[in-house]
Amino acid sequence: MWLSETLVAWLFLGLSLVGAVFTLNAFIPVRRIPALFVPSFFGSWLTAELALHHIVWQAIATVLFVQLGALSQWPGLVGMGITIASWLGLLILFHDGRRTHHVFDDALLGLEAPAETQRLPLSQLVMPFRFRRRGVKVTRDVIYRKVSGRHLKLDVAMPEEPGTGRPAIMQIHGGAWIIGDKREQGWPLIGHLAANGWVCFNVNYRLSPAATWPDHLVDLKCALEWIRDHADEYGVDPDFVAVTGGSAGGHLTAMMALTANDPEYQPGFEGADTSVQAAVPVYGVYDFTNRLGTMLPRFRHQMLEPIIMKAFFDEEPQKFRRASPIDRVHADAPPFLIVHGDRDTLAPVEDARSFADALQSVSRAPVMYAELRGAQHAFDVFASPRTARMLDGTLRFLSAIRDGAKSAVAHHEAERFSPTSAEQRVPVEHP
């Protein structure tokens, strides 16, 4: 035998410890140790969303080591025990993802979605990069703005069957305001919504350091104006456009919803309608001031100040507050569904809770908050069980808000033309 059973047993023990570290890190990701912050994020992200895939590779490795005689020595037996414990942890992580639909059931209590909406096929739960849906066509790289020597583009995903008056949604990619692209993010949700009759616009915008806040937001408002201007071309109802995005895209989603028609962010197109009828920020950033102390200091000193804002918080605190969704909440905000994971290390969940509480305290529209147990940042990059349930919950929310808006319009029209309405009522002459 080319390897001794003792060496095989120790190698198996080492591999078992590596698998166990991945599993433990998914439960307790590192947030406060800079050197471990990034590897801990990637490890917990990949493990939590691909738990069954981890079990598969560990099982294959275990069978191989057992055949080589790893269990004939005590290190191998210890490794086997560690491996079994790791598998139990991975099954818990998988179960947490499967139970996500209960979170949305609770968050969306009272909202009724149309019965004809399609649930995400279960086949996608084991295919982590399967994003496209049947019956959906995609048009790439449509130019919506020329600015600063650049062509800004968007992709359009919509049902293959022709239609009119369809609801629209704009997807905003993340990437810390400095990286990212429409080709990389949002496609699981886009495919699901387009398969259910929505027209989806996945939008690029200028990135820092070339762009300085609020250039990012200005571009997105231009994209929204473009969508409404081209509503007939894509069969869109211009009176119902929603917005969604994750991470930095979640921040921009919230800012889009909370700064509708604000001329500060619409230079040269101040008269455009930049209102949105619903917002779904996912693992967003809601505070540029770090008032809760949840972000590492370098988030402000190494990213926000020199790259994004190009300003110092100590000198211009109001500029950072005006860029913070939590400081822009108001009574006329559109309906919100705020989605966040409770193990998010890049955008801490405490900030999302604070934002949801602040918005719920003032908004006259529905504000739903769905906190996903076990979810790390960017969990929806994978078509995992958690993502599948999130897509269903988002569709339920958007469909309910859309139906409510249509009912309100129909009621308003009925009131206008009712014989008892003020416009139609014939005055009675008294003697």
C-alpha positions as CSV (number, residue, x, y, z in Angstrom):
1,M,0.0,0.0,0.0
2,W,1.5,3.4,-1.1
3,L,0.0,5.2,2.0
4,S,0.2,3.8,5.5
5,E,-3.1,3.5,7.3
6,T,-1.8,5.8,10.1
7,L,-1.0,8.5,7.6
8,V,-4.4,8.0,5.9
9,A,-6.2,8.3,9.3
10,W,-4.4,11.6,10.1
11,L,-5.1,13.0,6.7
12,F,-8.8,12.1,7.2
13,L,-8.8,13.8,10.5
14,G,-7.3,16.9,9.0
15,L,-9.8,17.0,6.2
16,S,-12.6,16.5,8.7
17,L,-11.4,19.5,10.7
18,V,-11.4,21.7,7.6
19,G,-15.0,20.7,6.8
20,A,-16.0,21.4,10.4
21,V,-14.4,24.8,10.4
22,F,-16.4,25.7,7.3
23,T,-19.6,24.6,9.0
24,L,-18.8,26.4,12.3
25,N,-17.9,29.6,10.4
26,A,-21.3,29.5,8.7
27,F,-23.0,29.6,12.1
28,I,-20.6,32.2,13.6
29,P,-18.9,34.3,10.9
30,V,-16.1,36.6,11.9
31,R,-16.9,40.3,11.9
32,R,-14.4,42.1,14.1
33,I,-11.0,40.6,13.1
34,P,-9.9,42.4,9.9
35,A,-7.5,39.6,8.8
36,L,-10.3,37.0,8.9
37,F,-13.2,39.2,7.8
38,V,-13.0,38.5,4.1
39,P,-12.2,34.8,4.1
40,S,-14.8,34.3,6.8
41,F,-17.4,36.0,4.7
42,F,-16.7,33.9,1.6
43,G,-16.5,30.7,3.7
44,S,-19.8,31.2,5.5
45,W,-21.6,32.5,2.3
46,L,-20.6,29.4,0.2
47,T,-21.3,27.0,3.1
48,A,-24.7,28.3,4.2
49,E,-26.2,28.5,0.7
50,L,-24.6,25.3,-0.7
51,A,-24.9,23.1,2.4
52,L,-26.0,20.0,0.5
53,H,-23.2,20.4,-2.0
54,H,-20.7,20.5,1.0
55,I,-22.2,17.3,2.3
56,V,-21.8,15.6,-1.1
57,W,-18.1,16.5,-1.5
58,Q,-17.4,15.5,2.1
59,A,-19.2,12.2,1.7
60,I,-17.2,11.4,-1.4
61,A,-14.0,12.1,0.5
62,T,-15.1,10.1,3.4
63,V,-15.9,7.0,1.3
64,L,-12.4,7.3,-0.3
65,F,-10.6,7.5,3.0
66,V,-12.6,4.7,4.6
67,Q,-11.7,2.5,1.6
68,L,-8.0,3.4,2.3
69,G,-8.3,2.2,5.9
70,A,-8.8,5.5,7.8
71,L,-11.0,4.0,10.4
72,S,-8.4,1.4,11.5
73,Q,-6.7,4.1,13.6
74,W,-8.0,6.4,16.3
75,P,-7.4,9.6,14.4
76,G,-9.6,8.3,11.7
77,L,-12.4,7.4,14.1
78,V,-12.2,10.9,15.6
79,G,-12.3,12.4,12.1
80,M,-15.4,10.3,11.4
81,G,-17.1,11.7,14.5
82,I,-16.2,15.3,13.5
83,T,-17.5,14.7,10.0
84,I,-20.8,13.4,11.2
85,A,-21.2,16.4,13.5
86,S,-20.3,18.7,10.5
87,W,-23.0,17.0,8.4
88,L,-25.6,17.6,11.1
89,G,-24.7,21.3,11.1
90,L,-24.9,21.4,7.4
91,L,-28.4,19.8,7.5
92,I,-29.5,22.5,10.0
93,L,-28.2,25.2,7.6
94,F,-30.2,23.6,4.8
95,H,-33.3,23.3,6.9
96,D,-33.0,27.0,7.8
97,G,-33.0,27.9,4.1
98,R,-36.1,25.7,3.5
99,R,-38.0,27.4,6.3
100,T,-37.5,30.8,4.8
101,H,-41.1,30.7,3.4
102,H,-42.4,30.9,7.0
103,V,-40.5,34.2,7.4
104,F,-42.2,35.6,4.4
105,D,-45.6,34.2,5.5
106,D,-45.3,36.2,8.7
107,A,-43.8,39.3,7.1
108,L,-46.5,39.4,4.4
109,L,-49.4,38.7,6.7
110,G,-52.5,40.5,5.4
111,L,-51.3,40.7,1.8
112,E,-53.0,38.6,-0.8
113,A,-51.2,37.6,-4.0
114,P,-53.0,36.5,-7.2
115,A,-53.5,32.7,-7.3
116,E,-52.0,32.5,-10.9
117,T,-48.4,33.3,-9.8
118,Q,-45.9,30.5,-10.5
119,R,-43.8,29.1,-7.7
120,L,-40.1,28.6,-8.4
121,P,-39.6,25.0,-9.6
122,L,-38.0,22.8,-7.0
123,S,-35.5,21.6,-9.6
124,Q,-33.6,24.8,-9.2
125,L,-32.8,24.0,-5.6
126,V,-30.0,21.7,-6.5
127,M,-28.8,23.7,-9.5
128,P,-27.0,26.7,-8.0
129,F,-26.5,28.7,-11.2
130,R,-29.7,28.0,-13.1
131,F,-31.2,31.4,-13.6
132,R,-33.1,31.5,-16.9
133,R,-36.8,30.6,-17.1
134,R,-38.8,29.2,-20.0
135,G,-41.0,31.7,-21.8
136,V,-38.7,34.7,-21.0
137,K,-36.7,36.7,-23.6
138,V,-33.8,38.9,-22.8
139,T,-32.5,41.9,-24.7
140,R,-29.0,42.9,-23.8
141,D,-27.1,46.2,-23.7
142,V,-29.8,48.8,-24.5
143,I,-28.3,52.3,-24.1
144,Y,-30.4,54.5,-21.8
145,R,-28.0,57.4,-21.2
146,K,-24.8,59.0,-22.5
147,V,-22.8,60.8,-19.9
148,S,-19.1,61.6,-19.1
149,G,-18.0,59.9,-22.3
150,R,-19.8,56.7,-21.5
151,H,-22.8,54.8,-22.8
152,L,-24.9,53.5,-19.8
153,K,-26.8,50.3,-20.6
154,L,-29.5,48.1,-19.3
155,D,-30.8,44.6,-20.0
156,V,-34.5,43.9,-20.5
157,A,-36.1,40.5,-19.5
158,M,-39.8,40.1,-20.3
159,P,-42.4,37.4,-21.3
160,E,-42.0,36.1,-24.8
161,E,-45.7,36.5,-25.4
162,P,-46.7,40.0,-26.4
163,G,-48.6,42.1,-23.9
164,T,-49.5,45.6,-22.7
165,G,-49.9,47.3,-19.4
166,R,-47.5,45.0,-17.6
167,P,-45.9,46.0,-14.3
168,A,-42.2,46.8,-14.4
169,I,-39.3,46.5,-12.0
170,M,-35.8,48.0,-12.1
171,Q,-33.0,45.9,-10.7
172,I,-29.9,47.7,-9.3
173,H,-26.7,45.7,-8.9
174,G,-24.4,45.9,-5.9
175,G,-20.7,46.0,-5.5
176,A,-19.9,48.6,-2.9
177,W,-20.6,51.4,-5.4
178,I,-17.2,50.6,-7.1
179,I,-17.7,47.3,-8.9
180,G,-20.5,45.1,-10.2
181,D,-22.4,44.7,-13.4
182,K,-25.9,44.0,-14.6
183,R,-24.8,40.7,-16.0
184,E,-23.8,39.3,-12.6
185,Q,-26.7,40.0,-10.2
186,G,-30.4,39.9,-9.8
187,W,-31.1,37.2,-12.5
188,P,-32.8,34.6,-10.2
189,L,-35.4,37.3,-9.3
190,I,-35.6,38.7,-12.8
191,G,-36.3,35.3,-14.3
192,H,-39.0,34.5,-11.8
193,L,-40.8,37.9,-12.2
194,A,-40.6,37.8,-16.0
195,A,-42.0,34.3,-16.0
196,N,-44.9,35.7,-14.1
197,G,-45.7,38.6,-16.4
198,W,-43.3,41.4,-15.3
199,V,-41.0,43.4,-17.4
200,C,-37.6,43.7,-15.7
201,F,-34.8,46.2,-16.4
202,N,-31.4,45.3,-15.0
203,V,-29.5,48.6,-15.0
204,N,-25.8,49.6,-15.0
205,Y,-24.7,53.0,-13.6
206,R,-21.5,54.9,-13.1
207,L,-19.2,53.6,-10.5
208,S,-16.7,55.1,-8.1
209,P,-14.0,56.3,-7.9
210,A,-14.8,57.9,-11.3
211,A,-18.2,58.7,-10.1
212,T,-18.9,60.8,-6.9
213,W,-22.1,60.5,-4.9
214,P,-24.8,61.2,-6.0
215,D,-23.8,60.4,-9.6
216,H,-24.9,56.8,-9.0
217,L,-28.4,57.8,-8.0
218,V,-28.8,60.4,-10.8
219,D,-28.0,57.7,-13.4
220,L,-30.7,55.4,-12.0
221,K,-33.3,58.2,-12.0
222,C,-32.4,58.7,-15.7
223,A,-33.0,55.0,-16.2
224,L,-36.4,55.3,-14.6
225,E,-37.3,58.2,-16.8
226,W,-36.1,56.2,-19.8
227,I,-38.3,53.2,-18.8
228,R,-41.4,55.4,-18.6
229,D,-40.6,57.1,-21.9
230,H,-40.3,53.6,-23.5
231,A,-43.3,52.1,-21.8
232,D,-45.3,51.4,-24.9
233,E,-42.3,49.8,-26.6
234,Y,-42.0,47.2,-23.9
235,G,-45.6,46.8,-23.0
236,V,-45.1,48.5,-19.6
237,D,-47.6,50.2,-17.4
238,P,-45.8,53.5,-16.7
239,D,-47.9,54.0,-13.5
240,F,-46.4,50.9,-11.8
241,V,-42.7,50.6,-11.7
242,A,-41.0,49.0,-8.7
243,V,-37.3,48.9,-7.8
244,T,-35.1,46.3,-6.2
245,G,-31.4,45.6,-5.6
246,G,-28.9,44.1,-3.2
247,S,-26.1,45.5,-1.0
248,A,-25.1,48.9,-2.5
249,G,-28.0,48.2,-4.9
250,G,-30.2,47.9,-1.8
251,H,-29.0,51.3,-0.6
252,L,-29.7,52.8,-4.0
253,T,-33.1,51.0,-4.1
254,A,-34.1,52.7,-0.8
255,M,-32.8,56.1,-2.0
256,M,-34.7,55.8,-5.2
257,A,-37.9,55.1,-3.3
258,L,-37.3,57.8,-0.7
259,T,-36.2,60.7,-3.0
260,A,-39.0,60.6,-5.6
261,N,-39.0,63.7,-7.9
262,D,-36.3,65.4,-5.8
263,P,-34.7,68.0,-8.1
264,E,-31.4,67.7,-6.3
265,Y,-30.9,64.3,-7.9
266,Q,-32.5,65.1,-11.3
267,P,-30.2,67.8,-12.9
268,G,-31.5,68.6,-16.3
269,F,-34.6,66.5,-16.0
270,E,-36.3,68.0,-12.9
271,G,-39.8,67.5,-14.3
272,A,-39.5,63.7,-14.8
273,D,-41.6,61.4,-12.8
274,T,-39.1,59.4,-10.7
275,S,-41.6,57.9,-8.2
276,V,-41.6,54.2,-7.7
277,Q,-44.6,52.2,-6.6
278,A,-42.8,49.6,-4.5
279,A,-39.3,48.9,-3.2
280,V,-37.5,45.7,-2.3
281,P,-34.0,46.4,-0.9
282,V,-32.1,43.2,-0.1
283,Y,-29.2,43.2,2.4
284,G,-28.9,46.9,1.9
285,V,-26.8,49.6,3.5
286,Y,-29.0,52.1,5.2
287,D,-26.6,54.3,7.2
288,F,-23.5,56.2,6.0
289,T,-22.8,57.7,9.4
290,N,-22.4,54.3,11.3
291,R,-24.4,55.6,14.2
292,L,-24.9,52.1,15.6
293,G,-21.1,51.3,15.4
294,T,-21.9,48.2,13.4
295,M,-19.5,48.8,10.5
296,L,-15.7,48.5,10.8
297,P,-14.0,51.9,10.9
298,R,-12.3,51.3,7.6
299,F,-15.7,51.2,5.9
300,R,-15.9,55.0,6.2
301,H,-12.2,55.9,6.2
302,Q,-11.1,53.7,3.4
303,M,-14.2,53.5,1.2
304,L,-16.9,56.1,1.8
305,E,-14.8,59.2,2.4
306,P,-12.1,58.9,-0.3
307,I,-13.8,56.8,-2.9
308,I,-17.6,57.2,-2.8
309,M,-18.4,60.6,-1.2
310,K,-15.0,62.3,-1.7
311,A,-15.7,64.2,1.5
312,F,-14.9,63.9,5.2
313,F,-17.7,63.0,7.6
314,D,-16.3,65.2,10.4
315,E,-16.4,68.2,8.0
316,E,-19.6,67.5,6.1
317,P,-21.8,65.2,8.3
318,Q,-25.0,66.4,6.6
319,K,-23.8,65.1,3.2
320,F,-23.4,61.6,4.7
321,R,-26.8,61.8,6.4
322,R,-28.6,62.9,3.2
323,A,-27.1,59.8,1.5
324,S,-28.4,57.6,4.3
325,P,-31.8,56.0,3.7
326,I,-32.5,56.0,7.5
327,D,-32.3,59.8,7.5
328,R,-34.7,60.1,4.5
329,V,-37.7,58.2,5.8
330,H,-41.0,60.0,5.4
331,A,-44.8,59.4,5.5
332,D,-45.2,59.3,1.7
333,A,-42.7,56.5,1.1
334,P,-44.0,53.8,-1.2
335,P,-44.6,50.2,0.0
336,F,-41.4,48.5,1.2
337,L,-40.3,44.9,1.6
338,I,-37.0,44.9,3.4
339,V,-35.0,41.6,3.2
340,H,-31.9,40.9,5.3
341,G,-30.0,37.9,6.7
342,D,-29.3,37.7,10.4
343,R,-25.7,36.5,9.8
344,D,-24.8,39.3,7.3
345,T,-21.2,40.4,8.0
346,L,-20.9,43.0,5.2
347,A,-24.2,44.9,5.9
348,P,-25.0,44.1,9.6
349,V,-28.6,43.2,10.3
350,E,-28.8,45.7,13.2
351,D,-28.8,48.6,10.6
352,A,-31.6,46.9,8.6
353,R,-33.7,46.5,11.8
354,S,-33.2,50.1,12.7
355,F,-34.2,51.3,9.2
356,A,-37.3,49.1,9.1
357,D,-38.4,50.4,12.5
358,A,-37.8,54.0,11.5
359,L,-39.7,53.6,8.2
360,Q,-42.6,51.7,9.9
361,S,-43.0,54.5,12.4
362,V,-43.7,57.2,9.8
363,S,-44.8,55.6,6.5
364,R,-48.5,55.5,5.6
365,A,-47.8,52.6,3.1
366,P,-47.1,49.0,4.1
367,V,-43.6,48.3,5.4
368,M,-42.7,44.6,5.6
369,Y,-39.5,43.3,7.1
370,A,-38.2,39.8,6.5
371,E,-35.2,38.7,8.4
372,L,-33.8,35.4,7.1
373,R,-32.3,33.1,9.6
374,G,-28.8,31.9,8.7
375,A,-28.5,34.1,5.6
376,Q,-25.2,35.8,4.8
377,H,-24.7,38.7,2.5
378,A,-25.4,38.1,-1.2
379,F,-27.2,34.8,-0.5
380,D,-29.4,35.2,-3.6
381,V,-26.4,34.8,-6.0
382,F,-27.2,31.1,-5.7
383,A,-30.5,29.5,-6.6
384,S,-30.6,27.9,-3.2
385,P,-33.7,26.9,-1.2
386,R,-33.5,30.2,0.7
387,T,-33.3,32.2,-2.6
388,A,-36.2,30.2,-4.1
389,R,-38.4,31.1,-1.1
390,M,-37.3,34.7,-1.2
391,L,-38.2,34.9,-4.9
392,D,-41.7,33.6,-4.1
393,G,-42.1,36.0,-1.2
394,T,-41.0,39.0,-3.3
395,L,-43.4,38.1,-6.1
396,R,-46.2,37.7,-3.6
397,F,-45.4,41.2,-2.1
398,L,-45.1,42.9,-5.5
399,S,-48.2,41.2,-6.9
400,A,-50.3,42.3,-3.9
401,I,-49.1,45.9,-4.1
402,R,-49.8,45.8,-7.8
403,D,-53.3,44.5,-7.3
404,G,-53.9,47.1,-4.6
405,A,-52.8,49.9,-7.0
406,K,-55.1,48.6,-9.8
407,S,-58.0,48.3,-7.3
408,A,-57.4,51.9,-6.1
409,V,-57.4,53.2,-9.7
410,A,-60.6,51.3,-10.6
411,H,-62.3,52.6,-7.4
412,H,-61.2,56.1,-8.3
413,E,-62.6,55.8,-11.8
414,A,-65.9,54.4,-10.5
415,E,-66.2,57.3,-8.1
416,R,-65.5,59.8,-10.9
417,F,-68.3,58.5,-13.1
418,S,-70.7,57.5,-10.5
419,P,-74.1,59.4,-10.6
420,T,-73.5,60.2,-7.0
421,S,-70.0,61.7,-7.5
422,A,-69.4,65.4,-7.1
423,E,-68.8,65.8,-10.8
424,Q,-72.0,64.1,-11.9
425,R,-74.3,65.2,-9.2
426,V,-77.1,67.5,-10.4
427,P,-77.7,70.3,-8.0
428,V,-81.2,70.5,-6.5
429,E,-83.0,73.8,-6.6
430,H,-84.9,74.7,-3.4
431,P,-87.8,77.1,-3.5
